[in-house]
Structure formats: C-alpha cells, structure tokens
Amino acid sequence: MIYGYARCSTNESKQDINRQLRELKEEGAQEVYFEYEHGDSDIKQKQLALFDVAKEGDTIITLEVPRLARSTKQLCEIIETVKEKKLKLIIKGSITVDCTLGRLDPMSNAFIQMSGVFAELELGMIRERVRSGMANAKAKGKKLGRPQMTKDDIPPIFYRHYPAFVKGKLNVSEFARVCGLSRNTVYKYIQITK
C-alpha cells in the first residue's frame, strides 16, 4: 500500500492543504493522512494513526521533511519506526529511506538526519523573526494580540438561536451547527453574552 502524509501548522481557513493532497496523489498515494498540527508538536494524531496502520513493505510519501517533523529528535524517532516496521519513506524530490529490509544505509541515514537539522533550524529562524517583529511592533506602540471582543462583534445568527439554547432546546453542538460556528466559538460567545 502507498500512503501519503500531509500537514499544515494552522487551520484550513489560514492554510490550504489541498496542494499537498493533490501532489501526493500524483506521486501515487492511494490513501492520504493529513492534519493541521504544528510541526514540532509532540503528538500528531494522524501521523501516529498512519504509522500504526502501515504494514511491512508499505510506502509512505511526504513532500518535504518539515511536513513530517520540525525537530531532529522527532525525525530520528520516525526513522526508527520506519526501520522497525520495514517501511519505505519517500520524501518527494529529496530522498528515499528504504527500510524494507529492516536497515538503513549510512548515507541515507546521515542525509535524513541533516535534513532534520535544517528543518529545526528553519523553525528556529521563523520563531526568532516573529519575536523580533513583535518586539518591534510593541516598541512602536502597537497593541499585540487579538482585539478584545464585545457583544457587538457577535454575529446576528448567534443571537437568533441563543434563546433556544438558553431554554434547553439546543445543546452546544446543535447550537454551533445551526450557527455555522465551532463549539469553541459558541462557548466564547456565550461567555461574552453572560
């Protein structure tokens, strides 16, 4: 079986994962696991599920090392899993880590670890630029963070269905669905409304 793995750091409203999905299918992925999770997150649920379902001799394709992990430690753990399960890992246009015989040649091992170092370096540089930009904005008197939300910012559809929720005719999930909002957003609006 040929699997694909795609990941974006933020949600679908901020990042489009469809490019990755399309390219993975073009590379031959029969089934694609994808998620919105930060690269250095310790737990990536869909990635764990993928490695759990993959069987000896299966292939996993991803587009680049940072899609798998943004830390060298995590990447090394992934490579150990690939070796233990005797899988083949293809990083499109970069390297193929073929462990179907239960081992990895030294050159591929070194190259994949160096790729992990560069992915971690890139993440560190991004974070440093963000910190620097925030400090610069703060020095210029800009207010950082999300603006404070008021009752006036809540969409009318929430208020339209709020009485039914208060009377117990809708639970939070139903309330969120009829409003076209997430449960977290509904909880936030309820707190503001009280």
Secondary structure, DSSP 8 states (H G I E B T S, - for coil): -EEEEEEESS-TTT---HHHHHHHHHTT-SEEEEEE--TT-S--HHHHHHHHH--TT-EEEES-HHHH-SSHHHHHHHHHHHHHTT-EEEETTTEEEE-TTS---HHHHHHHHHHHHHHHHHHHHHHHHHHHHHHHHHHTT---S-----GGGS-HHHHHHHHHHHTTSS-HHHHHHHHT--HHHHHHHHHHH-
